[in-house]
Amino acid sequence: MLKEFKEFKEFKEFINKGNIFEAAVGLIMALAFVPVVQSMVDDMIMPVVARIFSQPDFSQLQIGLGGSEEVTLDDGTVVMQEAAIRYGAFINEVIAFMIIGFVIFFLVKAYSRAMKAHEEESGPSEIDLLTEIRDGMKG
């Protein structure tokens, strides 16, 4: 029973640290960012890509395998759907992934540049100052 109490206390300390709160805020912001990026991909980038390749919607590209199957739609309607490898939808997702990766790369790069400029602006860190004091005391 004492072990369980100790683990609960450690868990409580972990939860109360600022890092977990910052992580939660970061997760919420990331989830809110998803529709913005998805809209950018769907509404701004993909039309340009579609124009370049003269293909308005890659998701319709497929290789038919012959035969068909009954599929029930959300509204209860039953339709016959051809058995096919829908590689166009995969192409759409790969393009979206590449664009999102590219955007995130530039965001991280801009953030790193801003942090570096902030560090240079704020002067030496406490560790640098303490090291300098220690070295001065040795000499």
Protein Blocks (a to p, Z undefined) as FASTA:
>chain_A
ZZmmmmmmmmmmmmmpmklmmmmmmmmmmmmmmmmmmmmmmmmmmmmmmmmnopablklg
ccdeeiadddddfkopacdddddddfklmmmmmmmmmmmmmmmmmmmmmmmmmmmmmmmm
nopafklmmmmmmmmmmZZ
